[in-house]
Amino acid sequence: MLTKLIALPFLILLYCGSLSAAEKVNVGGYLSPPFIEQDGQGNISGITLDLINSLNKIQHEYHFNLVLTSSRRRYVFFQQGQFDLFFFERKVWGWQDIAIVEIKLPFKGGDIFIALKSIAKQQDYFNSLKNKSISAMLGYHYNFADFNADPNFLRSKFDIQLSSDERVNVQLVLWGKMDIAIVTKSFLDKYLLDNPSAKSELLIATKMDQKYQHTILLRENTNLSVTTMNMLLDKLVASGEYNKIMQKYGITP
């Protein structure tokens, strides 16, 4: 009996020690449904959070933790060392001069124009943006604007309204307040999944503004290597967990 009483606290200490030994990996993110979204009570959810939780379940060497920032401040926060990793990003979106490496994600995305079907009627409506009001996202890099995300530049070249909520941009079109919105295809897929009646009201461009391969950005020379990150991703894909997460948000990887 004495041996058992001595052994139990030792096992508890050993277990706690293994938890505290996990390397903390801060993952940057900003509100951008369906990757990261926030409800009226302030609760955070989304694909990025589900991936973080799954990564923490399949191994105990690293503990992934979400650090919220904004689309425009993400570069400064990264350089300040507030996080070392970013899901669903691309180096060409303003990271070219920052010491990072890209890791491919098995997911392609893109930006797409939408308009009110009763006004736009045909696909040729999207052929020119001249004399059309556009709702778009603050801090995003678009092909139609030569990937220049500077708000002053955008306002000088286009009749554009910038927001930090893609849902608002879609609703502005549905309410007839803006002629066109440009949204990420991943957001539009989830929006139409949640609001199927909107599909009959919207004309969705068949030609995308841009298509891209989503990647993970990882700070150079961190304890989490590219090889390890790829191995963890492969494990999520092989187990079916990755596809399960994506399909939850109406996305087919």
Buried (B, 14 or more C-beta within 10 A) or exposed (E): EEEEEEEEEEEEEEEEEEEEEBEEBBBBBBBBBBBBBEEEEEEBBBBBBBBBEBBBEEBEEBBBEBBBBEBBBBBEBBEEEBBBBBBBBBEEBBBEEEEBBBBEBBBEBBBBBBBBBEEBEEEEBBEEBEEBBBBBBBBBBBBBBEEEBEEEEBEEEBBBBBBBBBBBBBBBBBEEEBBBBBBBBBBBBBBBBEBEEBEEEBBBBEEBBBEBEBBBBBBEEBEBEBEBBEEBBEBBBEEEBBBEBBEEBBBEE
